[in-house]
Amino acid sequence: MPSTFFTEPPHWRWLIILYFFFGGLAGGCYVLASMLDLMGRPSDRPLARLGYLLAFPTVVVCGILLIADLGRPERFWHMMLQSATWRPMLKTYSPMSLGAWGLLVFGGFAFLSFLGALADSGRRRGFAFLSPPAPIGVIVSVLGGLAGFFLVSYTGVLLAVTNRPIWSDTTLLGAVFLVSSASTSIALLLLLGSSRVFLVGGLKALQRFDMIVLGLELLTLAALVVSLGSLARVWLNAWGALLVLGVVGIGIVVPLLLHAGAHTPVSPTARLAAVLVLVGGFLLRVVIVLSSEAI
């Protein structure tokens, strides 16, 4: 039996599960918005703006969740600054330190793009320079997209560098979190954008993309189980029902069937598919975090 089975669990519970879920949505929505902004059609701009408007408040929720999970929440700033010298506290060898700074950097870009999106919508017009195609807006969107990509993949990598069973016994957690963040973020944009008829063209493209990403998510989950080898039996014995029925069945297979049968992305069927993808993405994080905690 691997030595990881005898290590002390970090006692992560619902606050961290919610952080992983909302962090995936924040980074994923921003990356999608950046792609639509820089490579999409002019008609996709409102959909990109929706992604920016979602990313910033969601990453603020992530910060609140992390601070609330600390044993001494009022000392959260010690993750960023040295108390004696007030110099930046950046430990390049520490995934926790890199993650904290990554969240802060992404939050800064998300805030700038949030202001630019407000300018696009007719509010805060003085910040229009923060939105593409303005040169500064393009730079912010590119750098923010890179920071968002880091955020959505970092959480899985963070788990992989621990010494806990399941988490440290595979190198695919980062890929699983990355793909899941993409599918849930697309689902959120589809769900919230479905009330805006003028977004139908962009939503159709997103719906097709979501089907591709859901198929890729199914493949990465299968690869994750295979990569665990004999440990997969332990994992599936304890959490197999929720993984298969909740994550794969409700969160991937059923939405794929609903998307295939939906004639338009604003139909009730398509909206139900988006809701189920979000449920499946949340359950995936429940299974991954709590399964290792239980061993």
N, C-alpha and C positions, 0 to 999 in steps of 0.2 A: 504494500500500500504506500502511495507517495507520502513524503514527509509533510506535504502541505495540509494533509488531513489533521495534523496535530498542532497547527498554528492557531494563534488567538485571532478570532474574527474582529474586524474593525467596528462592529456594532452599528453599521449603517442601516437606517430604516427609511421611513417614508419621506423624510425631508430630502435625503440624497436621491431617492428614486424620482421624486418630483423634479429635483435639480437636473438629473440626467434627461428627463423627458422634456422639460421646458428649454434646457440648453440645446437639445437637438432641434427643437422648433425655432428657437431664436437664430441659431447659425444657419439652419436649413432655409428658412424664409429669406434671410439676407442673401445667401448665395444664389438662390433662385431669382430674387429680385435683381441682383447684379447681372446675372446672365441674361435676363429679359431686357434689362436696360441697355446693355452693351452689345448684345447680339440679336435681339428681337426686332420686331417691327415697331414703327411709331404707335400703332394701335395697341401694343402691349404695355405701353407706359403706365396706364392706370393700374394694371395688374402688378407691375414692378413696384409702384408706389404703395400698394397694399402690403407687399412683402416688407418694405422698409418700415411702414407704420406698425407692423406686427413685431418686428425684430427688436426694437429698442425697449418697449415695455416688457417684453418677455425676458430679455436679458436682465432687466432690473429685478424681476421676480427671482431669477437665478441667484443674483447677489444676495437678496434677502434670505433665500432658503439656505445658502451656505453659511451666512452669518448666524442665522438662528440655530444651525446645527452645531456650532462651536460650543465647547464647554464654557467659555467666557466670551459671549458674543460681543461685549463692549470692547474687546481687545483685537477685533478683526484686523485693525490697521497694522498690527505687528507682522502680518503676512506680506505687507507692502513696504514698510519702513522700519529701519533699525531704531529702537527706542532711545539708544544712547547718542547716536550721531545724526539721526533723521535722514540718513542716506537710504536710497532704494534698497530693499531687501530682495535681491534676485539670486536665487540659487539654481544655476543652470543644471546641476546634477539632480535636482529634486522635481519630480513630476508635479507635486502639489504646488510648489512655488511657480513653476512654469505655467501651470493651469490657472493660478490666480492672476498672474500677469496677462495671460492670454485672454481671460475673461474681461479684465479691465481694458485692454487694448481694443478688443472687439466692441465692448460697450461704448468706447469713445467714438469709433467709426459709425456704430449703429445710431448714436445720438446725432451725429452730423447728417447722416442720410435721412434720419427722421425729420430734422429741420428742413432739409431739401424737399422731402415729400410733402410737408405742410405747405411749402411755398408753391409746389406744383398744384396743390388743391385749392389755391387762392388765399391761403392764410400764410402769414409770415413771409411775404413776398421778398423781403430783404435777404432771405437765405437762398434765393434761386440759384446762386453760384455754386451751391453744394450739391446740385442735382445735375446729372448728365442731361444734355450733351456739353454743358459748361466744362472746361478743362479741369478745374479743381474738382468738380463733381465726378468726373471720370476717374481721377486719381483716388478719390475717397472710396468710390464704388469698387475699384479693383483691389485696393488694400484691405477694405472691409470684407470683401469676398474671401480673400486669403485668410484673414483672421477668423471668419465664420467657418471656413473649411477646417481650420485647426481645432476650433471649439467642438464641432460635431464628431470629429474622430478622436480627439484627445481623451474623452471620457472612457472609451473602450480601452485605449492604450494605458490609461491610469490603472484600470483594474488588472490589466495583464502584467504590470510590473510589481504587483503585490505578491505575497507568498501564500495565497489562498487557493484551495482546490477549485477547479473549474476555471477560475479567472487566470491563473498563472500557467495552466496546462494547455493553453492554445494561444496562437498568435493572431487569431481571426476576430477577436472581440472588437478591435478598432474598425475593421471592415463592416462587421455586423451593425455597429452603432451608426456608422456613416450612411449605410444604405437605408437603415430604418429611419434615420433623421430625414433623409430625402423623401421617403414615402409619406411620412407623417406631415412634413411641411407642405408637400404638394396637396395632401388631403385637406389641410387647414385652408390653403389658398382657394381650393375648389369649393370648400364649404362656405367660406365667407364671401367669395366672389360670385357665387351662384345667384345672389340676390340682385346682381347688377347685369342687366340684359346686354349692355354694350360691351361686356367682357367675354361674350360667348365664344368669339373666335379664338382668343388666347386660352380660354378654359378648355376648349376642345384639344388643343395641343398639349396642355398640361395633363388632361385625362389620358391621352395616349402615352405620354411619358410616364405617368403613374403606373400604367399597366406593365411597362417595361421594368420599372424600378421594383415593383412588387414581385415580378418573376425573378429578378436578380436577388431580392431579399430571400426568397425561398431557396435559391441556390446557395447563398452564403450561410444560411442556417443549417442546411444539409451538410455543407463543408465543415461547419463548426462542430457538429455532432461527430462527423467522421474523424476530425482532427483530435478529438478527445480520446479516441481509442477505447480501451476498456473502461475508462472513467465515464464514458457516455452512459453506460448501464446504470451507474450510481445516480447520475444526474437525471436520467429519464425515469428511473424508478420513483424518485421523490417528486419530480416536477413535470414528468412527461405529459400528464393529462392536460395541465394548463398550457404547456408549450404547444402541444399538438392541436388541442381544441380551441384554445383562446388565441394564441399568437398565429399559428399557421391557418387554422380553420376560419375563425372569425375575422382575423386581421389581414389575411392574405388571399386565401382561396375564394371565400365568399365575395369580397370586394372585386376580385378579378372577374368573377361571373357576373356581378351586377354591372360593372363597367362595360363588359362585352354586350350586355343586353340593353344598356341605356342609350337612347337615341340622341340625347342632348345632355351636356354636363350640368344643366340647371334643372334636370328632372328630379323628382323625389328619389328615384332609384340611385342616381349618381350621388345625391346628398347622403343617402344611407350608406353607400359604399365608403364615402369620405369619413363618416363617423366611425365606421367599423375599423378602418385603417388606423385612426387615432387610438381607438380602444386597444387594438392589437399592438401598436407601438408602446403603449403604456404597460401592457401586460408583459411584453418582452423584457422591459427593464425590471419589472417586479420579479420575474423568473430568474434573471441573471443575478440580481443583487441578493435576493433572499435565499436562493438555492445554496449559494456559497456560505451565507450566514448560518444556515441550518446544519451544515456539515461540521 
